[in-house]
């Protein structure tokens, strides 16, 4: 063999570099292996278990009403101002139907405003186009079907009914990936969690969670084609369909990568592609619908960012910057490192073995939803309820592995719920 000593040859990677690459590849392989491994301790759901779940759900709603009624009484006694207009409270049903619920009610009665409201300088003000149409549409249908039921009552009934479905589907979803105890305690924390009181208000969260958990359950059972119609309805209920699309995209990539050890039939490929594409297209559709009907370019984006102005001034939007912008406004350069700290903490948590035990479908969605919140939302009071879609993470066994931990997490959830009802609903912006 002829040698060419004068020819340039790329140096071989150093041993340190090679070891780093090998470690990264090994970690990735183990990470995917953990996500796709059969779940230990998973059993069939025993007869009567779902009745117990619904009993738990009912107790949770009673607790929600109790906290809210206590806040209502305090507001009446001390004449606290309530809602965006800062008016005294009147009836309990109105107390449960203000803030965003009032916007859904107005949409159900008169539809969306055209043209968009603007201030003296031509800047778009906060308006109802930020709220998607499925929930108010259902409010109107229920109100008319029941002989003119007030929209306040219709919204509360819809929210409570959907929360029963969301709680049941969440339990069934988690029982397919974790132990009975972890699944049960995840539903306990979901039922009594700090923001669970949203489920008895005229808000769209319960309906969105029902649709989302159903889509994830179908993904877990590999019935991808059935996700398509659900994704369409979900996309017009609450923002979040783009996160579902990304999660399904990650699921497709991993299944394609592992098709040699886990067959990926063409029918499932087609169904998963259709589901992800539908979620992505439907998730973007409202922006174009708002532009078309209002005649204003970027109508939906300008409407959403109108809520940013009290916090960061100009509502200009650039993806992946809202968190840096918010914390930078209040903390300066320190805010930059605070955001990096949040990102590192999320990365550590999502890659932990306890979260990986939840399986590929749930982990992919939780990762996607975290990226979605970081990319497009400004952190503010509503961020707390925007975290509700990651409720499957309550099945993290670190929250329920010992009696002491179960007592602490449940007690903390109830305490934080009372605080949230007072601070995020009664005295502040939800």
matplotlib code that plots the C-alpha trace (Angstrom):
import matplotlib.pyplot as plt

x = [0.0, 1.3, 1.6, 1.2, 3.0, 2.6, -1.2, -3.3, -5.1, -7.7, -6.5, -8.4, -10.6, -8.8, -9.5, -11.3, -13.5, -14.2, -15.2, -17.6, -19.2, -19.5, -21.1, -23.6, -24.6, -24.9, -27.0, -29.3, -29.7, -30.5, -32.9, -34.8, -34.7, -36.2, -39.0, -39.9, -39.4, -42.4, -43.8, -43.3, -46.2, -48.8, -52.0, -55.5, -57.9, -59.9, -63.7, -65.1, -61.9, -63.3, -66.3, -63.8, -62.1, -65.4, -66.0, -62.6, -63.5, -66.8, -65.0, -62.5, -65.3, -66.9, -63.6, -63.3, -66.7, -66.0, -62.8, -64.5, -67.5, -65.3, -63.5, -66.9, -68.1, -64.8, -65.3, -68.9, -67.9, -64.9, -66.3, -63.3, -63.3, -63.5, -62.9, -61.4, -63.8, -63.1, -66.8, -68.2, -69.3, -73.0, -74.1, -72.0, -72.7, -71.4, -68.3, -67.7, -68.2, -66.0, -62.5, -62.1, -65.4, -67.2, -65.4, -66.5, -70.1, -70.0, -68.7, -71.5, -74.1, -72.8, -69.8, -66.4, -66.0, -65.1, -63.1, -60.6, -60.7, -57.7, -56.5, -55.8, -52.4, -53.9, -52.5, -54.8, -56.3, -57.1, -60.2, -62.1, -60.2, -57.7, -60.4, -61.1, -64.7, -65.5, -66.3, -68.6, -70.2, -71.0, -72.3, -74.7, -75.9, -76.5, -78.2, -80.6, -81.2, -82.2, -84.7, -82.6, -80.3, -78.0, -74.6, -73.0, -74.8, -74.1, -70.4, -70.1, -72.0, -69.8, -66.6, -67.7, -68.9, -65.7, -63.6, -65.2, -64.2, -60.7, -60.1, -61.3, -59.2, -56.1, -56.4, -56.8, -53.9, -51.6, -52.6, -51.2, -47.7, -47.3, -48.3, -51.8, -50.5, -48.7, -51.7, -54.1, -52.0, -51.5, -55.3, -55.5, -53.1, -54.8, -58.1, -57.0, -54.1, -53.6, -55.4, -58.0, -60.7, -60.6, -62.7, -65.8, -65.5, -66.8, -63.4, -62.3, -59.5, -61.5, -62.7, -59.2, -57.7, -60.4, -59.5, -55.7, -55.7, -57.9, -55.4, -52.5, -54.4, -55.0, -51.3, -50.3, -52.6, -51.2, -54.6, -53.2, -55.9, -58.5, -56.4, -57.2, -60.7, -59.8, -56.8, -59.1, -61.6, -58.7, -57.0, -60.2, -60.7, -57.4, -53.9, -51.7, -52.3, -48.8, -47.3, -49.3, -48.1, -44.4, -44.9, -46.4, -43.5, -41.0, -43.0, -42.8, -39.0, -38.3, -40.6, -38.9, -35.5, -36.5, -38.5, -36.1, -36.9, -40.4, -42.3, -43.8, -46.5, -47.3, -50.9, -49.5, -47.0, -49.8, -52.0, -49.3, -48.2, -51.9, -52.4, -49.3, -50.0, -53.6, -52.6, -50.0, -52.3, -55.3, -53.1, -52.2, -55.6, -57.1, -54.4, -55.4, -59.1, -58.7, -56.7, -59.4, -62.4, -61.0, -59.1, -56.1, -52.7, -51.5, -54.8, -54.5, -50.8, -51.4, -54.4, -52.4, -49.4, -51.7, -51.8, -48.0, -47.9, -48.5, -45.6, -43.0, -44.2, -44.3, -46.0, -43.5, -43.2, -40.1, -40.2, -38.0, -37.5, -40.6, -39.1, -35.8, -37.7, -39.9, -37.2, -34.7, -37.3, -37.4, -34.0, -31.7, -28.8, -29.7, -32.9, -31.0, -29.4, -32.7, -34.2, -31.2, -31.6, -35.3, -34.2, -31.5, -34.0, -36.6, -33.9, -32.8, -36.3, -37.6, -34.5, -34.8, -35.6, -38.8, -40.2, -38.9, -40.9, -44.0, -43.2, -42.4, -45.8, -46.2, -42.6, -42.5, -45.6, -44.4, -41.1, -42.9, -45.3, -42.5, -40.8, -44.1, -44.6, -41.0, -41.2, -44.4, -45.8, -44.8, -44.6, -47.4, -50.2, -51.9, -48.7, -49.8, -53.0, -51.2, -49.2, -52.3, -51.7, -48.6, -50.7, -49.6, -46.3, -48.0, -47.4, -43.7, -43.2, -41.2, -44.4, -46.1, -43.4, -43.9, -46.8, -45.0, -44.5, -48.2, -49.3, -46.9, -47.9, -51.6, -51.4, -49.3, -51.8, -54.8, -52.9, -51.8, -55.3, -56.7, -53.9, -54.6, -58.3, -57.6, -54.6, -55.2, -58.9, -60.4, -57.7, -55.6, -55.7, -56.2]
y = [0.0, 3.4, 6.0, 9.8, 11.4, 14.9, 14.7, 16.6, 14.2, 15.3, 14.5, 11.8, 13.0, 13.2, 10.5, 13.1, 14.2, 10.6, 9.7, 12.7, 11.6, 8.1, 9.2, 11.4, 8.6, 6.2, 8.6, 9.2, 5.5, 4.9, 7.9, 6.5, 3.0, 4.3, 6.1, 3.1, 0.3, -1.7, -0.1, -2.1, -2.4, -1.6, -3.6, -3.6, -1.1, -3.0, -2.9, 0.0, 2.1, 4.7, 5.1, 5.9, 8.4, 10.1, 10.2, 11.9, 14.4, 15.2, 15.9, 18.1, 20.2, 20.6, 21.8, 24.3, 25.7, 26.0, 28.0, 30.2, 30.8, 31.7, 34.3, 35.5, 36.1, 37.9, 40.1, 40.9, 41.7, 43.8, 45.4, 44.2, 45.3, 42.4, 41.8, 43.9, 46.8, 46.7, 46.6, 45.1, 41.5, 40.9, 37.2, 34.1, 33.0, 36.3, 35.8, 32.5, 34.1, 37.2, 37.8, 35.6, 33.9, 37.2, 37.4, 33.9, 34.9, 38.0, 36.1, 33.5, 36.3, 38.8, 37.2, 39.0, 42.7, 44.1, 46.2, 45.7, 48.4, 50.8, 53.6, 57.2, 56.3, 53.5, 50.7, 47.6, 47.2, 43.9, 42.4, 39.1, 37.9, 36.4, 33.8, 30.9, 30.1, 26.5, 27.1, 30.2, 28.3, 25.4, 27.9, 29.3, 25.9, 24.7, 28.0, 27.8, 24.0, 24.5, 27.3, 30.4, 29.3, 32.2, 32.0, 32.2, 28.9, 27.3, 28.1, 26.7, 23.5, 22.9, 23.4, 21.1, 18.4, 18.5, 18.3, 15.0, 13.7, 15.2, 13.6, 10.2, 10.2, 11.4, 8.4, 6.0, 7.5, 7.3, 3.8, 2.7, 4.0, 3.8, 2.1, 2.3, 4.3, 6.9, 7.2, 7.6, 10.3, 12.1, 12.4, 13.5, 16.3, 17.2, 17.3, 19.4, 21.3, 25.0, 25.9, 23.2, 25.8, 26.8, 23.7, 25.2, 28.6, 29.5, 28.9, 26.7, 24.9, 21.8, 21.2, 21.8, 19.3, 16.7, 16.9, 17.0, 14.0, 12.1, 12.9, 11.7, 8.5, 7.8, 8.4, 6.1, 3.4, 4.2, 5.1, 8.2, 8.8, 9.4, 12.3, 14.3, 15.5, 16.0, 18.2, 20.4, 21.0, 21.4, 24.1, 26.3, 25.8, 27.0, 27.8, 24.7, 22.7, 23.6, 22.0, 18.8, 19.0, 19.2, 16.3, 14.1, 15.1, 14.0, 10.8, 10.2, 10.8, 8.4, 5.7, 6.0, 5.8, 2.6, 1.0, -1.9, -3.0, -1.6, -2.0, 1.2, 0.1, 2.5, 2.9, 4.2, 6.4, 8.0, 8.4, 10.1, 12.4, 13.4, 14.0, 16.1, 18.1, 18.7, 19.9, 22.3, 23.7, 24.0, 25.6, 28.4, 28.8, 31.3, 33.8, 33.8, 33.8, 36.8, 38.6, 37.8, 38.8, 41.9, 43.2, 43.8, 42.2, 40.1, 40.8, 37.8, 38.4, 42.1, 41.2, 38.7, 41.1, 43.9, 42.2, 42.5, 46.3, 46.8, 44.5, 45.2, 48.2, 47.8, 44.5, 43.7, 39.9, 37.9, 34.1, 32.7, 36.1, 36.8, 35.2, 37.0, 40.3, 40.0, 39.1, 41.5, 44.3, 43.8, 42.3, 43.6, 41.3, 39.1, 38.3, 36.7, 34.2, 33.6, 32.4, 30.2, 28.8, 27.9, 26.3, 24.2, 23.1, 22.1, 20.2, 18.4, 17.5, 16.4, 14.1, 12.5, 8.8, 9.4, 11.5, 9.2, 6.4, 8.2, 7.0, 8.5, 10.1, 12.0, 13.0, 14.3, 16.4, 17.8, 18.7, 20.3, 22.2, 23.6, 24.8, 26.3, 28.3, 29.5, 30.4, 32.4, 33.4, 36.2, 35.0, 36.6, 35.5, 33.4, 31.3, 29.2, 28.0, 27.6, 24.8, 22.7, 20.7, 19.2, 17.5, 14.0, 15.0, 14.6, 10.9, 11.5, 9.0, 11.4, 13.1, 10.0, 7.4, 7.7, 8.5, 11.6, 12.9, 12.2, 14.2, 17.1, 17.3, 17.1, 19.6, 21.9, 21.7, 22.6, 25.5, 26.8, 26.5, 28.7, 31.2, 31.1, 31.6, 34.7, 36.2, 35.1, 35.3, 37.5, 40.2, 39.9, 39.0, 35.3]
z = [0.0, -1.0, 1.8, 1.4, 4.3, 2.8, 2.5, 5.1, 7.4, 9.9, 13.4, 15.2, 18.1, 21.4, 23.9, 26.1, 23.2, 22.2, 25.7, 25.9, 22.6, 23.8, 27.1, 25.2, 22.9, 25.9, 27.8, 24.8, 24.3, 27.9, 28.0, 25.0, 26.5, 29.8, 27.9, 25.8, 28.4, 29.6, 32.7, 35.9, 38.3, 35.7, 36.3, 34.9, 36.5, 39.1, 39.0, 40.9, 40.8, 38.4, 40.8, 43.5, 41.1, 40.5, 44.2, 44.7, 41.9, 43.7, 47.0, 45.2, 43.7, 47.1, 48.5, 45.5, 46.2, 49.9, 49.3, 46.8, 48.9, 51.8, 49.6, 48.4, 52.0, 52.9, 49.8, 50.9, 54.5, 53.8, 50.6, 48.5, 44.9, 42.4, 38.7, 36.0, 36.7, 40.5, 41.5, 44.8, 44.6, 44.1, 43.8, 44.3, 40.7, 39.4, 41.6, 39.8, 36.4, 36.1, 34.6, 31.6, 32.3, 31.6, 28.3, 27.3, 28.3, 26.2, 23.2, 23.7, 23.6, 21.0, 19.3, 18.6, 18.2, 14.7, 14.3, 17.1, 19.9, 19.9, 22.1, 21.1, 19.5, 17.5, 19.7, 20.0, 23.4, 25.2, 23.7, 23.3, 20.3, 22.7, 23.7, 21.4, 20.3, 21.3, 25.0, 24.4, 21.5, 23.9, 26.5, 24.0, 22.9, 26.5, 27.4, 24.5, 24.9, 28.6, 28.0, 28.3, 31.2, 32.1, 30.5, 34.0, 34.9, 31.6, 31.8, 35.4, 34.4, 31.4, 33.4, 36.2, 33.8, 31.7, 34.9, 35.7, 32.3, 32.6, 36.0, 34.8, 31.6, 33.5, 35.8, 33.0, 31.1, 34.1, 35.1, 31.7, 32.5, 36.3, 39.5, 41.0, 44.0, 41.8, 39.4, 42.3, 44.1, 40.8, 40.5, 44.2, 43.6, 40.3, 42.2, 45.2, 43.6, 43.9, 40.7, 40.8, 41.7, 38.0, 37.4, 39.0, 37.2, 33.8, 32.2, 29.3, 31.2, 32.2, 28.6, 27.2, 29.7, 28.9, 25.2, 25.8, 28.1, 25.7, 22.9, 25.0, 25.9, 22.2, 21.5, 24.3, 22.8, 19.3, 17.9, 16.2, 13.6, 16.3, 17.6, 14.4, 15.2, 18.9, 17.9, 15.8, 18.7, 21.2, 19.0, 19.2, 22.9, 24.5, 23.2, 23.3, 20.2, 18.9, 21.9, 21.2, 17.6, 18.7, 21.2, 18.5, 16.2, 18.9, 19.2, 15.5, 15.4, 18.3, 16.9, 13.5, 15.1, 16.9, 14.2, 14.1, 17.6, 17.8, 14.5, 13.1, 10.6, 7.8, 9.0, 12.4, 10.5, 8.5, 11.5, 13.5, 10.7, 10.2, 13.9, 14.3, 11.1, 12.0, 15.5, 14.0, 11.3, 13.6, 16.2, 13.8, 12.2, 14.7, 13.9, 10.2, 11.0, 13.2, 10.5, 7.9, 9.9, 11.6, 8.6, 10.9, 10.3, 13.2, 15.0, 17.4, 18.2, 18.9, 21.1, 23.1, 23.6, 24.7, 28.1, 28.3, 28.3, 32.0, 32.8, 30.2, 28.2, 24.5, 23.5, 20.7, 20.4, 19.5, 20.1, 22.9, 24.5, 26.7, 29.9, 29.4, 28.8, 31.8, 34.3, 32.7, 33.1, 36.9, 37.8, 35.1, 34.2, 37.2, 35.5, 32.6, 35.0, 36.7, 33.4, 32.8, 36.2, 35.4, 32.2, 33.9, 36.6, 34.0, 32.0, 35.1, 36.1, 32.7, 32.3, 35.7, 35.9, 37.7, 34.9, 32.2, 33.9, 32.6, 29.1, 25.8, 25.0, 28.2, 28.5, 25.0, 25.6, 28.9, 27.2, 24.3, 26.5, 28.6, 25.5, 24.2, 27.4, 27.3, 23.6, 23.5, 26.9, 29.2, 32.8, 34.9, 37.2, 34.5, 34.1, 37.2, 35.5, 32.2, 34.0, 34.4, 31.2, 32.8, 35.4, 34.3, 36.0, 39.4, 38.9, 39.6, 42.4, 44.4, 45.4, 46.8, 47.6, 51.4, 53.8, 54.9, 51.4, 50.6, 53.6, 52.9, 49.2, 49.9, 52.8, 50.6, 47.7, 49.9, 51.5, 48.2, 46.8, 49.6, 48.9, 45.1, 45.5, 47.7, 45.8, 42.2, 42.0, 44.8, 45.3, 42.1, 38.5, 37.8]

ax = plt.figure().add_subplot(projection="3d")
ax.plot(x, y, z, "-o")
ax.set_aspect("equal")
plt.show()
